[in-house]
Amino acid sequence: MITPEAEALVRDHTVYSCVMGSRAFGLATDDSDTDRRGIFLAPTPLFWRFTKPPTHVEGPDRERFSWELERFCELALRANPNVLECLHSPLVERIDDTGRELLGLREAFLSRRAHETFVRYALGQRKKLEADVRQYGAPRWKHAMHLLRLLASSRDLLRTGRLTIEVGDAREELLAVKRGEVPWSEVERRMACLAEEGDEAAVRSPLPPEPDLERVEAFLVRARRASAAAG
């Protein structure tokens, strides 16, 4: 159960909220959920107490998850795939001046660290798929589809320096995987090919070695000071 205090943080202090998942990726079908992700700026005076505000909140409505701004920035600087993709959703539902400034910093979070984190995440997901194949004879096809999407997105990020989450012309090909119409052996081949292409792209990537920590930190300090002045 979400606490009244946590619900108030999401309700009253959200700076950015978007739709993620299949709807943002261009892979939605009639039965797709609507996954919402958000960022809230906890009022600075709340950090002056022994009990700190939460780093994240699940809820209050179904399929909504929000991060406190500082926690979000920490994860984005580490190139967490799920967090980075939130800043590139084409489906923005709520944004204020702080949220717009955050979106203006999108490239400051991007670095070659993404290769390691995306690959590590992808390997974890692939092990789960392989376990399903051993136990049930087939993977969870929806998860296989999303892993292929992630690997392609990671490869293209490393090649171009830009993160694009919409699948575009790959939609029907990916949905065929979700429907179980593509043999697992072919899915494995595609995964291996995308991973190899990602490794090759990482060598010549236009991305900087590290994210722009100073720029992000300066933004966070401004946001905290403005909140303190308002409170």
C-alpha positions as CSV (number, residue, x, y, z in Angstrom):
1,M,0.0,0.0,0.0
2,I,1.3,3.4,-0.9
3,T,1.5,5.9,2.0
4,P,-0.4,9.2,1.9
5,E,3.0,11.0,2.0
6,A,4.3,9.1,-1.0
7,E,1.1,9.6,-2.9
8,A,1.3,13.3,-2.3
9,L,4.9,13.4,-3.7
10,V,3.7,11.9,-6.9
11,R,0.5,13.9,-7.1
12,D,1.9,17.3,-6.2
13,H,5.6,17.2,-7.1
14,T,6.0,15.3,-10.4
15,V,8.2,17.1,-12.8
16,Y,8.0,14.6,-15.7
17,S,5.7,11.7,-16.5
18,C,5.6,9.6,-19.6
19,V,4.2,6.3,-21.0
20,M,6.7,3.5,-21.5
21,G,6.6,-0.1,-22.5
22,S,5.1,-1.3,-25.7
23,R,3.1,1.8,-26.3
24,A,6.3,4.0,-26.3
25,F,8.2,1.4,-28.4
26,G,5.6,1.3,-31.1
27,L,4.8,-2.4,-30.3
28,A,1.4,-2.0,-28.7
29,T,-1.4,-4.3,-29.5
30,D,-5.1,-4.4,-28.3
31,D,-4.1,-6.2,-25.1
32,S,-1.1,-4.0,-24.2
33,D,-0.9,-2.4,-20.7
34,T,-0.2,1.3,-20.3
35,D,3.0,1.5,-18.3
36,R,3.7,5.0,-16.8
37,R,6.9,6.2,-15.4
38,G,7.6,9.5,-13.6
39,I,10.1,11.7,-11.8
40,F,9.2,13.8,-8.7
41,L,11.2,16.5,-7.0
42,A,10.8,16.0,-3.2
43,P,10.7,19.4,-1.5
44,T,14.1,20.2,-0.2
45,P,13.0,20.8,3.5
46,L,12.0,17.1,3.6
47,F,15.8,16.2,3.5
48,W,16.4,18.2,6.6
49,R,14.7,15.6,8.8
50,F,16.0,12.3,10.1
51,T,13.4,10.5,8.0
52,K,14.2,11.1,4.3
53,P,11.7,11.1,1.5
54,P,11.5,7.9,-0.6
55,T,13.9,7.3,-3.5
56,H,11.0,5.9,-5.5
57,V,7.2,5.3,-5.3
58,E,5.1,2.5,-6.9
59,G,1.6,3.9,-7.5
60,P,-0.8,5.4,-6.7
61,D,-2.5,4.2,-9.9
62,R,-1.9,0.8,-11.5
63,E,1.3,0.4,-13.6
64,R,2.9,3.7,-12.4
65,F,6.4,3.9,-11.0
66,S,8.2,7.1,-10.1
67,W,11.7,8.0,-9.0
68,E,12.8,11.0,-6.9
69,L,14.9,13.3,-9.1
70,E,18.3,12.6,-7.5
71,R,17.8,8.8,-7.6
72,F,16.7,9.0,-11.3
73,C,19.8,11.0,-12.1
74,E,22.1,8.6,-10.3
75,L,20.7,5.7,-12.3
76,A,20.8,7.5,-15.6
77,L,24.4,8.5,-15.1
78,R,25.1,4.7,-14.6
79,A,23.4,4.2,-18.0
80,N,20.5,2.1,-16.5
81,P,18.6,1.1,-19.7
82,N,15.1,1.4,-18.2
83,V,15.8,4.9,-16.8
84,L,17.6,6.2,-19.9
85,E,14.7,5.2,-22.1
86,C,12.3,7.2,-20.0
87,L,13.9,10.4,-21.1
88,H,13.3,9.5,-24.8
89,S,9.6,8.4,-24.6
90,P,7.6,10.0,-27.4
91,L,4.5,9.9,-25.1
92,V,5.0,12.6,-22.5
93,E,1.9,13.1,-20.3
94,R,3.1,15.7,-17.8
95,I,6.1,18.1,-17.6
96,D,7.0,21.3,-15.9
97,D,10.0,23.7,-16.2
98,T,12.3,21.4,-14.2
99,G,11.2,18.4,-16.3
100,R,11.9,20.4,-19.5
101,E,15.4,21.3,-18.2
102,L,16.0,17.6,-17.4
103,L,15.0,16.6,-21.0
104,G,17.4,19.3,-22.2
105,L,20.2,17.3,-20.5
106,R,19.4,14.0,-22.1
107,E,22.7,13.8,-24.0
108,A,24.7,14.6,-20.8
109,F,23.6,11.1,-19.4
110,L,24.8,9.2,-22.5
111,S,28.2,7.6,-22.6
112,R,30.0,4.4,-23.6
113,R,29.0,3.1,-20.2
114,A,25.7,2.2,-22.0
115,H,27.5,-0.7,-23.7
116,E,28.4,-2.4,-20.5
117,T,25.0,-1.8,-18.8
118,F,22.9,-2.7,-21.7
119,V,24.9,-5.9,-22.4
120,R,24.8,-6.9,-18.8
121,Y,21.0,-6.4,-18.6
122,A,20.6,-8.3,-21.9
123,L,22.6,-11.2,-20.7
124,G,20.5,-11.5,-17.6
125,Q,17.3,-11.5,-19.6
126,R,18.7,-14.0,-22.1
127,K,19.6,-16.4,-19.2
128,K,15.9,-16.2,-18.1
129,L,14.7,-17.0,-21.6
130,E,17.1,-20.0,-21.9
131,A,15.9,-21.3,-18.5
132,D,12.3,-21.1,-19.8
133,V,13.3,-23.1,-22.9
134,R,15.0,-25.8,-20.8
135,Q,12.0,-26.0,-18.4
136,Y,9.0,-25.4,-20.7
137,G,10.4,-26.0,-24.2
138,A,9.9,-22.4,-25.3
139,P,10.7,-18.9,-24.0
140,R,8.3,-16.2,-23.0
141,W,8.0,-14.8,-26.5
142,K,7.0,-11.3,-25.3
143,H,10.3,-11.1,-23.3
144,A,12.2,-12.4,-26.3
145,M,10.7,-9.7,-28.5
146,H,11.7,-7.0,-26.0
147,L,15.2,-8.3,-25.7
148,L,15.7,-8.1,-29.5
149,R,14.4,-4.5,-29.4
150,L,16.8,-3.6,-26.6
151,L,19.8,-5.1,-28.3
152,A,19.0,-3.2,-31.5
153,S,18.4,0.0,-29.6
154,S,21.8,-0.4,-27.8
155,R,23.6,-1.1,-31.1
156,D,22.1,2.0,-32.7
157,L,22.9,4.2,-29.7
158,L,26.5,3.2,-29.9
159,R,26.6,3.7,-33.6
160,T,24.9,7.1,-33.7
161,G,25.2,8.6,-30.2
162,R,21.4,8.9,-30.1
163,L,18.9,6.8,-28.2
164,T,15.8,6.0,-30.2
165,I,13.3,3.7,-28.5
166,E,10.6,3.5,-31.2
167,V,11.1,0.4,-33.4
168,G,9.8,1.9,-36.6
169,D,9.9,-0.5,-39.5
170,A,11.0,-3.4,-37.3
171,R,7.5,-3.5,-35.7
172,E,6.0,-6.4,-37.6
173,E,9.2,-8.5,-37.4
174,L,9.2,-8.1,-33.7
175,L,5.5,-8.8,-33.2
176,A,6.0,-12.0,-35.1
177,V,8.5,-13.0,-32.4
178,K,6.0,-12.1,-29.7
179,R,3.4,-14.4,-31.4
180,G,5.8,-17.3,-31.4
181,E,6.0,-17.4,-35.2
182,V,9.8,-17.3,-35.3
183,P,11.8,-20.4,-34.2
184,W,13.8,-20.0,-31.0
185,S,17.0,-21.0,-33.0
186,E,16.4,-18.0,-35.3
187,V,15.7,-15.7,-32.3
188,E,19.0,-16.8,-30.8
189,R,20.8,-16.1,-34.1
190,R,19.4,-12.6,-34.2
191,M,20.4,-12.0,-30.6
192,A,23.9,-13.1,-31.2
193,C,24.2,-11.0,-34.4
194,L,22.9,-7.8,-32.6
195,A,25.2,-8.4,-29.7
196,E,28.2,-8.7,-32.1
197,E,27.2,-5.6,-34.0
198,G,26.9,-3.8,-30.6
199,D,30.4,-4.8,-29.6
200,E,31.7,-3.6,-33.0
201,A,29.9,-0.3,-32.6
202,A,31.3,0.3,-29.1
203,V,34.8,0.4,-30.5
204,R,34.1,3.4,-32.8
205,S,31.2,5.0,-30.9
206,P,30.8,8.8,-31.0
207,L,29.7,8.7,-27.4
208,P,32.0,10.1,-24.7
209,P,33.7,7.7,-22.4
210,E,31.8,9.1,-19.3
211,P,28.6,11.0,-18.8
212,D,28.7,14.8,-18.0
213,L,28.5,14.5,-14.2
214,E,29.2,18.1,-13.5
215,R,26.4,19.3,-15.8
216,V,23.9,17.0,-14.2
217,E,25.0,17.8,-10.7
218,A,24.7,21.5,-11.4
219,F,21.1,21.0,-12.6
220,L,20.3,19.0,-9.4
221,V,21.7,21.7,-7.1
222,R,19.6,24.3,-9.0
223,A,16.5,22.3,-8.6
224,R,17.1,21.7,-4.8
225,R,17.8,25.4,-4.2
226,A,14.7,26.5,-6.1
227,S,12.6,24.0,-4.1
228,A,14.1,25.3,-0.8
229,A,13.4,28.9,-1.8
230,A,9.8,28.0,-2.7
231,G,9.3,26.1,0.5
